[in-house]
Amino acid sequence: MKAAPWAANLDGVGMTAVTPTCPVQGGGVMSPQSSFGEPTDLVQLLTPEGMRVAHEEYAFKPGEHPEDELIRGFYRDMVLTRRLDIEATALQRHGELGLWAQLLGQEAAQVGAARAMQQQDFAFPTYREHGVAWCRGLDPMALLRLFRGVDQGAWDPKECQVANYTVVIGAQTLHAVGYGMGVQRDGAVGTGEPGRDTAVIVFFGDGASSQGDVNEAFIFAASYNAPVVFFCQNNQWAISQPMERQSRIPLYQRALGFGFPGVRVDGNDVLATYAVTQAALQRAREGNGPTLIEAYTYRMGAHTTTDDPTRYRLNDDVEHWKLKDPIARVKAHLLRHGVASESFFTKVDHEADDLGVLLREGCRALPDPEPLSVFDHVYADLPPDLRAQRDEFAAYLDSFEEVQ
């Protein structure tokens, strides 16, 4: 994998387990709730105040990387990912992008999961995994080209081990399972060889969990013991529909019905997300099958730039979740333990400013695509009806040259 200068390659191993549940009246199970209506069964290693806490099943294992260095890297990745998101949102508002899917508030979930991957692992994203793309070394301009409509997502997945973005809700889970089954047949699972055994991780949202494709992917992954980690970012809103309208039980508990473990992690805690994902990926590499991770987080922004979240959710909820900001809690931890100086934070801020300039200037400098390129890279052999449409469109474009 070719790593970009802004993205280091970090990896590790660990163990996984199913989190306990509690019975409710009338049958079924649900998660215990906090006073604000939030679950209390989350795997958490870093509190919103930046305090380290222990968990009986999971521990933060930096591996070959010094712990403080790794956490500083998490902070940098999250700050730069957020800046990418903010700049792209502003570019869309100025008419430079056709659309943008925000990740504001979900930086820890994405950075923690991506940094837990090893070089040979492969990720299947939705259309919101900008933090995953960043950590895997994908040039952020590739994302802007996609959302500007300059191309259709033209990066080479083999270079960064990240598939192209998927807009069809939940379809990427089937792609991931198919890839995982291929990895099995290539003999790259359970060999015990470092750098060879491969895991697949697929990202989707709580809304996508209601799609048939996702449940079919669960079935195939369980049946074939595929080396797949299903990473659900439960940001609590499927566009305008809250999670409680989609499921009678916590999402991670669905895994038990398909025969593999599930775990719920604090998705705003980058250390816990890293530890849980690290364990699930290692489990997959060793040939022990799939795991479902539910990263419990909150979508601070809109579903996309075409959405107005003020129409369906309360400002009080947003203000409450601001206190759980994933970046602020890591900064508090670094300052409390004296492992990052003010010069470090200043340097990261300057790097974010430089990234902002790069994105703004680079986006506006992107050339318009050739009109006929819309027919390229769709079919290996263009069907006759589309070939006829292309020829008709080409003649239409030529007519303008004749008039001039």
C-alpha positions, 0 to 999 in steps of 0.5 A: 500500500502506498502511504501518503505523507499525511497518513502513517500506517498503524496496526495491532491485535486484540480479543473480542467478546459480547457485551452483557444485556438485561431483560425487559418486561414483555420479552426480548432484551435491551441495553441499560440506559443512562439518565439522558437515555443513552446506553451504559453498556458501552466499551469505554477507555476514555471518558468525555472528560479525558480520563482513562478507565479500564475495561475487563475485556478490552485494553488499549494495546499500542503494539510497536508504537509508543502509546503517547505517540499513537494517541497524538497521532489519533488527535492529529488524524481527527483534527485534520479529518474534521478540517476536511469535512468543514472545508468540503461542507463550505465548498458545497455551500459555495456551489463548488461541490454538488453534495457532501456527506458530513462526518462531524462528530464521528471522527473517533469512530472512523479514525480508531477503526481505520488505525486498527487495520493492518496494511493488508486489510481491506475496507469497504466504505459508504459515502461518509468514511472520509476519516477512513480514507484519510487514515489509509492514505487516500488523497483527499482531493480524490473525494472532492473530485467525486463529490464535484462530479469530475469523476466517479471515484477514480482512485485505485482501491489496491493502492490504499486498500479502500474500495470506492464509495458506495451510495446504494445503502448497504450494498457494500456489506455484500461486496465485503463478504464476497471479498472476504470469501475470496481471501479465504480461498486465497489461503490468506486467513488463519495461517498465522503468518504476520502480514499475510492473514487478511481481514475485511472491514465494512462500514455502514450506518444504523439506517443501513442496518434495516436494509435487506442487503445487510442482513443477507451479508450477515447470513453469508458471513456467518455461513462461510465464517468469513473474515469480516468485521461489520462496523456500524456507526450508529449516529442515531439518525437514519436521515430523519428517522431515529434509531428507536423506530428501526429496532426493538433491541440494540443493534449489536445484539442482532449479531447473536441471531446470526451466530456471531458476536457483537459488541457496542463501543463508545464511538466518541472514544478513539481509544476504545474504538481502536481496541475493539476494532483491533480485537475483531480484526485479529479474530477475523484474521485468525479464521474465527469469523465475523464480528458486529461492532456498533459504534454508538456516536452522534451525527452532529451535522446534517445527513448530507448538505441537502438535509435540514436536521433542525426539522426533526431533532432538538437542539438540546440533543446536539448541545448535550453531545457537544460535551462528548466531542471526540477531539476535545476528550483526547486533547484533555487527556494529552494535556492532563498527562503532559504528553503533548505541548502547546507547540504540538497543538499549534503545529496541528492547527497550522497543518489543518490551515494548510490543508484547508488552503490546499482543498479550497484551491485544489477544488476550484482548479479541478477541470470540468469533465468531458461530457462524453466521459459519463459513458466511460468506466461503466461497462467493459463493453458498452451495450448497443443502446448506450453506444447509440445514446453516446453517438447521438450525444456526440453528434449533439455536441458537434452541432455546437461547433458547426454553429460557431 
